[in-house]
């Protein structure tokens, strides 16, 4: 998951990979905090941003894989 990846393109696999990378480099607590913050941003975006027909752009928050 690159910094410039659009939020609607973030996948569960990307989340797992980044969580593992951050955990290995900076510790599991840091990885957990990072993903919790990312999940908050994504869930807020999911509620706020919609397609023109009113449907959700992303059906499930990709960080939910960690729960």
PDB file of N, CA, C and O in Angstrom:
ATOM      1  N   UNK A   1       0.866  -1.176   0.000  1.00  0.00           N
ATOM      2  CA  UNK A   1       0.000   0.000   0.000  1.00  0.00           C
ATOM      3  C   UNK A   1       0.904   1.228   0.000  1.00  0.00           C
ATOM      4  O   UNK A   1       1.598   1.505   0.978  1.00  0.00           O
ATOM      5  N   UNK A   2       0.885   1.932  -1.074  1.00  0.00           N
ATOM      6  CA  UNK A   2       1.676   3.150  -1.198  1.00  0.00           C
ATOM      7  C   UNK A   2       0.924   4.315  -0.563  1.00  0.00           C
ATOM      8  O   UNK A   2      -0.298   4.271  -0.417  1.00  0.00           O
ATOM      9  N   UNK A   3       1.649   5.333  -0.196  1.00  0.00           N
ATOM     10  CA  UNK A   3       1.055   6.524   0.403  1.00  0.00           C
ATOM     11  C   UNK A   3       0.038   7.163  -0.543  1.00  0.00           C
ATOM     12  O   UNK A   3      -0.955   7.728  -0.087  1.00  0.00           O
ATOM     13  N   UNK A   4       0.271   7.081  -1.836  1.00  0.00           N
ATOM     14  CA  UNK A   4      -0.612   7.752  -2.796  1.00  0.00           C
ATOM     15  C   UNK A   4      -1.725   6.849  -3.330  1.00  0.00           C
ATOM     16  O   UNK A   4      -2.360   7.193  -4.326  1.00  0.00           O
ATOM     17  N   UNK A   5      -1.973   5.714  -2.700  1.00  0.00           N
ATOM     18  CA  UNK A   5      -3.059   4.824  -3.115  1.00  0.00           C
ATOM     19  C   UNK A   5      -4.400   5.455  -2.733  1.00  0.00           C
ATOM     20  O   UNK A   5      -4.583   5.839  -1.577  1.00  0.00           O
ATOM     21  N   UNK A   6      -5.331   5.571  -3.666  1.00  0.00           N
ATOM     22  CA  UNK A   6      -6.659   6.102  -3.311  1.00  0.00           C
ATOM     23  C   UNK A   6      -7.318   5.219  -2.254  1.00  0.00           C
ATOM     24  O   UNK A   6      -7.173   3.997  -2.283  1.00  0.00           O
ATOM     25  N   UNK A   7      -8.031   5.830  -1.334  1.00  0.00           N
ATOM     26  CA  UNK A   7      -8.586   5.075  -0.208  1.00  0.00           C
ATOM     27  C   UNK A   7      -9.559   3.999  -0.654  1.00  0.00           C
ATOM     28  O   UNK A   7      -9.683   2.973   0.016  1.00  0.00           O
ATOM     29  N   UNK A   8     -10.243   4.199  -1.751  1.00  0.00           N
ATOM     30  CA  UNK A   8     -11.207   3.192  -2.216  1.00  0.00           C
ATOM     31  C   UNK A   8     -10.513   1.968  -2.831  1.00  0.00           C
ATOM     32  O   UNK A   8     -11.172   0.965  -3.106  1.00  0.00           O
ATOM     33  N   UNK A   9      -9.202   2.038  -3.047  1.00  0.00           N
ATOM     34  CA  UNK A   9      -8.452   0.923  -3.618  1.00  0.00           C
ATOM     35  C   UNK A   9      -7.685   0.111  -2.575  1.00  0.00           C
ATOM     36  O   UNK A   9      -7.023  -0.867  -2.921  1.00  0.00           O
ATOM     37  N   UNK A  10      -7.766   0.504  -1.308  1.00  0.00           N
ATOM     38  CA  UNK A  10      -7.075  -0.231  -0.246  1.00  0.00           C
ATOM     39  C   UNK A  10      -7.816  -1.537   0.004  1.00  0.00           C
ATOM     40  O   UNK A  10      -9.022  -1.543   0.251  1.00  0.00           O
ATOM     41  N   UNK A  11      -7.080  -2.639  -0.062  1.00  0.00           N
ATOM     42  CA  UNK A  11      -7.682  -3.958   0.121  1.00  0.00           C
ATOM     43  C   UNK A  11      -7.317  -4.539   1.488  1.00  0.00           C
ATOM     44  O   UNK A  11      -6.430  -4.042   2.183  1.00  0.00           O
ATOM     45  N   UNK A  12      -8.023  -5.596   1.844  1.00  0.00           N
ATOM     46  CA  UNK A  12      -7.724  -6.303   3.086  1.00  0.00           C
ATOM     47  C   UNK A  12      -6.305  -6.869   3.055  1.00  0.00           C
ATOM     48  O   UNK A  12      -5.612  -6.873   4.073  1.00  0.00           O
ATOM     49  N   UNK A  13      -5.879  -7.338   1.904  1.00  0.00           N
ATOM     50  CA  UNK A  13      -4.534  -7.890   1.758  1.00  0.00           C
ATOM     51  C   UNK A  13      -3.473  -6.814   1.970  1.00  0.00           C
ATOM     52  O   UNK A  13      -2.438  -7.067   2.587  1.00  0.00           O
ATOM     53  N   UNK A  14      -3.736  -5.615   1.456  1.00  0.00           N
ATOM     54  CA  UNK A  14      -2.808  -4.493   1.661  1.00  0.00           C
ATOM     55  C   UNK A  14      -2.698  -4.152   3.143  1.00  0.00           C
ATOM     56  O   UNK A  14      -1.610  -3.873   3.647  1.00  0.00           O
ATOM     57  N   UNK A  15      -3.825  -4.178   3.830  1.00  0.00           N
ATOM     58  CA  UNK A  15      -3.846  -3.875   5.265  1.00  0.00           C
ATOM     59  C   UNK A  15      -3.014  -4.906   6.027  1.00  0.00           C
ATOM     60  O   UNK A  15      -2.194  -4.544   6.871  1.00  0.00           O
ATOM     61  N   UNK A  16      -3.224  -6.175   5.732  1.00  0.00           N
ATOM     62  CA  UNK A  16      -2.453  -7.234   6.410  1.00  0.00           C
ATOM     63  C   UNK A  16      -0.960  -7.095   6.154  1.00  0.00           C
ATOM     64  O   UNK A  16      -0.147  -7.253   7.065  1.00  0.00           O
ATOM     65  N   UNK A  17      -0.607  -6.800   4.910  1.00  0.00           N
ATOM     66  CA  UNK A  17       0.806  -6.655   4.560  1.00  0.00           C
ATOM     67  C   UNK A  17       1.435  -5.475   5.294  1.00  0.00           C
ATOM     68  O   UNK A  17       2.519  -5.602   5.862  1.00  0.00           O
ATOM     69  N   UNK A  18       0.753  -4.324   5.282  1.00  0.00           N
ATOM     70  CA  UNK A  18       1.309  -3.135   5.950  1.00  0.00           C
ATOM     71  C   UNK A  18       1.379  -3.343   7.464  1.00  0.00           C
ATOM     72  O   UNK A  18       2.340  -2.921   8.107  1.00  0.00           O
ATOM     73  N   UNK A  19       0.362  -3.991   8.030  1.00  0.00           N
ATOM     74  CA  UNK A  19       0.361  -4.273   9.474  1.00  0.00           C
ATOM     75  C   UNK A  19       1.581  -5.121   9.841  1.00  0.00           C
ATOM     76  O   UNK A  19       2.254  -4.850  10.835  1.00  0.00           O
ATOM     77  N   UNK A  20       1.862  -6.142   9.038  1.00  0.00           N
ATOM     78  CA  UNK A  20       3.020  -7.004   9.294  1.00  0.00           C
ATOM     79  C   UNK A  20       4.326  -6.231   9.152  1.00  0.00           C
ATOM     80  O   UNK A  20       5.232  -6.387   9.971  1.00  0.00           O
ATOM     81  N   UNK A  21       4.429  -5.401   8.119  1.00  0.00           N
ATOM     82  CA  UNK A  21       5.649  -4.612   7.900  1.00  0.00           C
ATOM     83  C   UNK A  21       5.906  -3.660   9.055  1.00  0.00           C
ATOM     84  O   UNK A  21       7.019  -3.594   9.575  1.00  0.00           O
ATOM     85  N   UNK A  22       4.889  -2.929   9.452  1.00  0.00           N
ATOM     86  CA  UNK A  22       5.046  -1.965  10.542  1.00  0.00           C
ATOM     87  C   UNK A  22       5.331  -2.699  11.854  1.00  0.00           C
ATOM     88  O   UNK A  22       6.160  -2.262  12.653  1.00  0.00           O
ATOM     89  N   UNK A  23       4.638  -3.812  12.066  1.00  0.00           N
ATOM     90  CA  UNK A  23       4.867  -4.591  13.278  1.00  0.00           C
ATOM     91  C   UNK A  23       6.284  -5.108  13.388  1.00  0.00           C
ATOM     92  O   UNK A  23       6.874  -5.092  14.469  1.00  0.00           O
ATOM     93  N   UNK A  24       6.834  -5.566  12.274  1.00  0.00           N
ATOM     94  CA  UNK A  24       8.200  -6.080  12.266  1.00  0.00           C
ATOM     95  C   UNK A  24       9.215  -4.974  12.522  1.00  0.00           C
ATOM     96  O   UNK A  24      10.197  -5.172  13.236  1.00  0.00           O
ATOM     97  N   UNK A  25       8.969  -3.812  11.932  1.00  0.00           N
ATOM     98  CA  UNK A  25       9.930  -2.706  12.038  1.00  0.00           C
ATOM     99  C   UNK A  25       9.770  -1.889  13.326  1.00  0.00           C
ATOM    100  O   UNK A  25      10.761  -1.491  13.940  1.00  0.00           O
ATOM    101  N   UNK A  26       8.516  -1.641  13.731  1.00  0.00           N
ATOM    102  CA  UNK A  26       8.262  -0.713  14.834  1.00  0.00           C
ATOM    103  C   UNK A  26       7.536  -1.330  16.029  1.00  0.00           C
ATOM    104  O   UNK A  26       7.291  -0.640  17.019  1.00  0.00           O
ATOM    105  N   UNK A  27       7.195  -2.589  15.957  1.00  0.00           N
ATOM    106  CA  UNK A  27       6.508  -3.247  17.060  1.00  0.00           C
ATOM    107  C   UNK A  27       5.019  -3.403  16.787  1.00  0.00           C
ATOM    108  O   UNK A  27       4.407  -2.615  16.067  1.00  0.00           O
ATOM    109  N   UNK A  28       4.465  -4.438  17.381  1.00  0.00           N
ATOM    110  CA  UNK A  28       3.060  -4.760  17.122  1.00  0.00           C
ATOM    111  C   UNK A  28       2.094  -3.713  17.677  1.00  0.00           C
ATOM    112  O   UNK A  28       1.040  -3.472  17.088  1.00  0.00           O
ATOM    113  N   UNK A  29       2.437  -3.100  18.786  1.00  0.00           N
ATOM    114  CA  UNK A  29       1.553  -2.068  19.347  1.00  0.00           C
ATOM    115  C   UNK A  29       1.440  -0.883  18.387  1.00  0.00           C
ATOM    116  O   UNK A  29       0.353  -0.342  18.188  1.00  0.00           O
ATOM    117  N   UNK A  30       2.554  -0.488  17.802  1.00  0.00           N
ATOM    118  CA  UNK A  30       2.545   0.614  16.840  1.00  0.00           C
ATOM    119  C   UNK A  30       1.713   0.249  15.619  1.00  0.00           C
ATOM    120  O   UNK A  30       0.937   1.066  15.122  1.00  0.00           O
ATOM    121  N   UNK A  31       1.877  -0.976  15.138  1.00  0.00           N
ATOM    122  CA  UNK A  31       1.097  -1.430  13.977  1.00  0.00           C
ATOM    123  C   UNK A  31      -0.389  -1.419  14.296  1.00  0.00           C
ATOM    124  O   UNK A  31      -1.198  -1.003  13.467  1.00  0.00           O
ATOM    125  N   UNK A  32      -0.753  -1.868  15.478  1.00  0.00           N
ATOM    126  CA  UNK A  32      -2.161  -1.875  15.877  1.00  0.00           C
ATOM    127  C   UNK A  32      -2.729  -0.466  15.962  1.00  0.00           C
ATOM    128  O   UNK A  32      -3.844  -0.218  15.504  1.00  0.00           O
ATOM    129  N   UNK A  33      -1.974   0.454  16.543  1.00  0.00           N
ATOM    130  CA  UNK A  33      -2.432   1.849  16.642  1.00  0.00           C
ATOM    131  C   UNK A  33      -2.577   2.475  15.259  1.00  0.00           C
ATOM    132  O   UNK A  33      -3.543   3.192  14.999  1.00  0.00           O
ATOM    133  N   UNK A  34      -1.627   2.207  14.379  1.00  0.00           N
ATOM    134  CA  UNK A  34      -1.686   2.737  13.016  1.00  0.00           C
ATOM    135  C   UNK A  34      -2.931   2.245  12.294  1.00  0.00           C
ATOM    136  O   UNK A  34      -3.635   3.030  11.659  1.00  0.00           O
ATOM    137  N   UNK A  35      -3.202   0.966  12.388  1.00  0.00           N
ATOM    138  CA  UNK A  35      -4.367   0.403  11.703  1.00  0.00           C
ATOM    139  C   UNK A  35      -5.682   0.855  12.332  1.00  0.00           C
ATOM    140  O   UNK A  35      -6.689   0.987  11.636  1.00  0.00           O
ATOM    141  N   UNK A  36      -5.679   1.090  13.621  1.00  0.00           N
ATOM    142  CA  UNK A  36      -6.880   1.624  14.269  1.00  0.00           C
ATOM    143  C   UNK A  36      -7.167   3.027  13.746  1.00  0.00           C
ATOM    144  O   UNK A  36      -8.318   3.371  13.479  1.00  0.00           O
ATOM    145  N   UNK A  37      -6.114   3.840  13.600  1.00  0.00           N
ATOM    146  CA  UNK A  37      -6.287   5.195  13.063  1.00  0.00           C
ATOM    147  C   UNK A  37      -6.733   5.140  11.594  1.00  0.00           C
ATOM    148  O   UNK A  37      -7.626   5.884  11.187  1.00  0.00           O
ATOM    149  N   UNK A  38      -6.116   4.267  10.810  1.00  0.00           N
ATOM    150  CA  UNK A  38      -6.512   4.117   9.407  1.00  0.00           C
ATOM    151  C   UNK A  38      -7.968   3.689   9.307  1.00  0.00           C
ATOM    152  O   UNK A  38      -8.716   4.207   8.477  1.00  0.00           O
ATOM    153  N   UNK A  39      -8.370   2.750  10.145  1.00  0.00           N
ATOM    154  CA  UNK A  39      -9.761   2.286  10.136  1.00  0.00           C
ATOM    155  C   UNK A  39     -10.734   3.412  10.449  1.00  0.00           C
ATOM    156  O   UNK A  39     -11.803   3.499   9.844  1.00  0.00           O
ATOM    157  N   UNK A  40     -10.371   4.270  11.389  1.00  0.00           N
ATOM    158  CA  UNK A  40     -11.233   5.408  11.727  1.00  0.00           C
ATOM    159  C   UNK A  40     -11.406   6.344  10.538  1.00  0.00           C
ATOM    160  O   UNK A  40     -12.513   6.797  10.247  1.00  0.00           O
ATOM    161  N   UNK A  41     -10.314   6.626   9.864  1.00  0.00           N
ATOM    162  CA  UNK A  41     -10.367   7.500   8.691  1.00  0.00           C
ATOM    163  C   UNK A  41     -11.197   6.848   7.583  1.00  0.00           C
ATOM    164  O   UNK A  41     -12.020   7.507   6.948  1.00  0.00           O
ATOM    165  N   UNK A  42     -10.979   5.569   7.357  1.00  0.00           N
ATOM    166  CA  UNK A  42     -11.713   4.877   6.295  1.00  0.00           C
ATOM    167  C   UNK A  42     -13.208   4.794   6.601  1.00  0.00           C
ATOM    168  O   UNK A  42     -14.032   5.020   5.715  1.00  0.00           O
ATOM    169  N   UNK A  43     -13.562   4.475   7.835  1.00  0.00           N
ATOM    170  CA  UNK A  43     -14.991   4.388   8.187  1.00  0.00           C
ATOM    171  C   UNK A  43     -15.670   5.749   8.059  1.00  0.00           C
ATOM    172  O   UNK A  43     -16.812   5.826   7.606  1.00  0.00           O
ATOM    173  N   UNK A  44     -14.992   6.807   8.446  1.00  0.00           N
ATOM    174  CA  UNK A  44     -15.554   8.155   8.269  1.00  0.00           C
ATOM    175  C   UNK A  44     -15.736   8.470   6.792  1.00  0.00           C
ATOM    176  O   UNK A  44     -16.761   9.022   6.390  1.00  0.00           O
ATOM    177  N   UNK A  45     -14.748   8.120   5.991  1.00  0.00           N
ATOM    178  CA  UNK A  45     -14.830   8.359   4.546  1.00  0.00           C
ATOM    179  C   UNK A  45     -15.948   7.543   3.919  1.00  0.00           C
ATOM    180  O   UNK A  45     -16.642   8.023   3.022  1.00  0.00           O
ATOM    181  N   UNK A  46     -16.126   6.316   4.385  1.00  0.00           N
ATOM    182  CA  UNK A  46     -17.183   5.458   3.858  1.00  0.00           C
ATOM    183  C   UNK A  46     -18.562   6.067   4.114  1.00  0.00           C
ATOM    184  O   UNK A  46     -19.461   5.941   3.283  1.00  0.00           O
ATOM    185  N   UNK A  47     -18.730   6.724   5.254  1.00  0.00           N
ATOM    186  CA  UNK A  47     -20.016   7.338   5.591  1.00  0.00           C
ATOM    187  C   UNK A  47     -20.238   8.633   4.816  1.00  0.00           C
ATOM    188  O   UNK A  47     -21.363   8.942   4.425  1.00  0.00           O
ATOM    189  N   UNK A  48     -19.167   9.386   4.596  1.00  0.00           N
ATOM    190  CA  UNK A  48     -19.279  10.707   4.001  1.00  0.00           C
ATOM    191  C   UNK A  48     -19.337  10.678   2.480  1.00  0.00           C
ATOM    192  O   UNK A  48     -20.173  11.352   1.877  1.00  0.00           O
ATOM    193  N   UNK A  49     -18.456   9.903   1.856  1.00  0.00           N
ATOM    194  CA  UNK A  49     -18.351   9.885   0.394  1.00  0.00           C
ATOM    195  C   UNK A  49     -19.195   8.756  -0.181  1.00  0.00           C
ATOM    196  O   UNK A  49     -19.103   7.611   0.261  1.00  0.00           O
ATOM    197  N   UNK A  50     -20.008   9.089  -1.160  1.00  0.00           N
ATOM    198  CA  UNK A  50     -20.891   8.121  -1.808  1.00  0.00           C
ATOM    199  C   UNK A  50     -20.789   8.254  -3.326  1.00  0.00           C
ATOM    200  O   UNK A  50     -20.346   9.279  -3.842  1.00  0.00           O
ATOM    201  N   UNK A  51     -21.199   7.219  -4.020  1.00  0.00           N
ATOM    202  CA  UNK A  51     -21.298   7.267  -5.473  1.00  0.00           C
ATOM    203  C   UNK A  51     -22.472   8.171  -5.839  1.00  0.00           C
ATOM    204  O   UNK A  51     -23.278   8.514  -4.975  1.00  0.00           O
ATOM    205  N   UNK A  52     -22.575   8.552  -7.086  1.00  0.00           N
ATOM    206  CA  UNK A  52     -23.645   9.459  -7.507  1.00  0.00           C
ATOM    207  C   UNK A  52     -25.023   8.884  -7.256  1.00  0.00           C
ATOM    208  O   UNK A  52     -25.972   9.635  -7.030  1.00  0.00           O
ATOM    209  N   UNK A  53     -25.153   7.560  -7.293  1.00  0.00           N
ATOM    210  CA  UNK A  53     -26.455   6.943  -7.036  1.00  0.00           C
ATOM    211  C   UNK A  53     -26.736   6.756  -5.541  1.00  0.00           C
ATOM    212  O   UNK A  53     -27.773   6.208  -5.169  1.00  0.00           O
ATOM    213  N   UNK A  54     -25.822   7.206  -4.694  1.00  0.00           N
ATOM    214  CA  UNK A  54     -26.006   7.120  -3.246  1.00  0.00           C
ATOM    215  C   UNK A  54     -25.444   5.869  -2.607  1.00  0.00           C
ATOM    216  O   UNK A  54     -25.458   5.737  -1.383  1.00  0.00           O
ATOM    217  N   UNK A  55     -24.949   4.946  -3.422  1.00  0.00           N
ATOM    218  CA  UNK A  55     -24.391   3.705  -2.864  1.00  0.00           C
ATOM    219  C   UNK A  55     -23.004   3.967  -2.272  1.00  0.00           C
ATOM    220  O   UNK A  55     -22.327   4.934  -2.622  1.00  0.00           O
ATOM    221  N   UNK A  56     -22.612   3.085  -1.376  1.00  0.00           N
ATOM    222  CA  UNK A  56     -21.300   3.211  -0.745  1.00  0.00           C
ATOM    223  C   UNK A  56     -20.205   2.867  -1.746  1.00  0.00           C
ATOM    224  O   UNK A  56     -20.365   1.955  -2.556  1.00  0.00           O
ATOM    225  N   UNK A  57     -19.098   3.593  -1.691  1.00  0.00           N
ATOM    226  CA  UNK A  57     -17.972   3.332  -2.585  1.00  0.00           C
ATOM    227  C   UNK A  57     -17.220   2.071  -2.169  1.00  0.00           C
ATOM    228  O   UNK A  57     -16.679   1.355  -3.010  1.00  0.00           O
ATOM    229  N   UNK A  58     -17.192   1.810  -0.874  1.00  0.00           N
ATOM    230  CA  UNK A  58     -16.538   0.626  -0.314  1.00  0.00           C
ATOM    231  C   UNK A  58     -17.547  -0.037   0.610  1.00  0.00           C
ATOM    232  O   UNK A  58     -18.109   0.624   1.483  1.00  0.00           O
ATOM    233  N   UNK A  59     -17.785  -1.325   0.435  1.00  0.00           N
ATOM    234  CA  UNK A  59     -18.815  -2.021   1.204  1.00  0.00           C
ATOM    235  C   UNK A  59     -18.361  -2.413   2.599  1.00  0.00           C
ATOM    236  O   UNK A  59     -19.180  -2.487   3.515  1.00  0.00           O
ATOM    237  N   UNK A  60     -17.074  -2.665   2.778  1.00  0.00           N
ATOM    238  CA  UNK A  60     -16.556  -3.094   4.080  1.00  0.00           C
ATOM    239  C   UNK A  60     -15.212  -2.435   4.313  1.00  0.00           C
ATOM    240  O   UNK A  60     -14.394  -2.342   3.399  1.00  0.00           O
ATOM    241  N   UNK A  61     -14.983  -1.981   5.526  1.00  0.00           N
ATOM    242  CA  UNK A  61     -13.707  -1.361   5.863  1.00  0.00           C
ATOM    243  C   UNK A  61     -12.618  -2.443   5.812  1.00  0.00           C
ATOM    244  O   UNK A  61     -12.737  -3.469   6.481  1.00  0.00           O
ATOM    245  N   UNK A  62     -11.560  -2.220   5.023  1.00  0.00           N
ATOM    246  CA  UNK A  62     -10.525  -3.245   4.882  1.00  0.00           C
ATOM    247  C   UNK A  62      -9.768  -3.547   6.170  1.00  0.00           C
ATOM    248  O   UNK A  62      -9.166  -4.615   6.286  1.00  0.00           O
ATOM    249  N   UNK A  63      -9.784  -2.643   7.132  1.00  0.00           N
ATOM    250  CA  UNK A  63      -9.080  -2.925   8.391  1.00  0.00           C
ATOM    251  C   UNK A  63      -9.862  -3.890   9.275  1.00  0.00           C
ATOM    252  O   UNK A  63      -9.345  -4.347  10.294  1.00  0.00           O
ATOM    253  N   UNK A  64     -11.101  -4.205   8.899  1.00  0.00           N
ATOM    254  CA  UNK A  64     -11.897  -5.137   9.700  1.00  0.00           C
ATOM    255  C   UNK A  64     -11.280  -6.536   9.693  1.00  0.00           C
ATOM    256  O   UNK A  64     -11.630  -7.363  10.535  1.00  0.00           O
ATOM    257  N   UNK A  65     -10.381  -6.811   8.773  1.00  0.00           N
ATOM    258  CA  UNK A  65      -9.684  -8.099   8.729  1.00  0.00           C
ATOM    259  C   UNK A  65      -8.863  -8.308   9.995  1.00  0.00           C
ATOM    260  O   UNK A  65      -8.576  -9.448  10.359  1.00  0.00           O
ATOM    261  N   UNK A  66      -8.485  -7.245  10.661  1.00  0.00           N
ATOM    262  CA  UNK A  66      -7.638  -7.340  11.860  1.00  0.00           C
ATOM    263  C   UNK A  66      -8.430  -7.582  13.132  1.00  0.00           C
ATOM    264  O   UNK A  66      -7.848  -7.887  14.173  1.00  0.00           O
ATOM    265  N   UNK A  67      -9.721  -7.453  13.066  1.00  0.00           N
ATOM    266  CA  UNK A  67     -10.553  -7.603  14.270  1.00  0.00           C
ATOM    267  C   UNK A  67     -10.851  -9.044  14.563  1.00  0.00           C
ATOM    268  O   UNK A  67     -11.537  -9.347  15.539  1.00  0.00           O
TER     269      UNK A  67
END
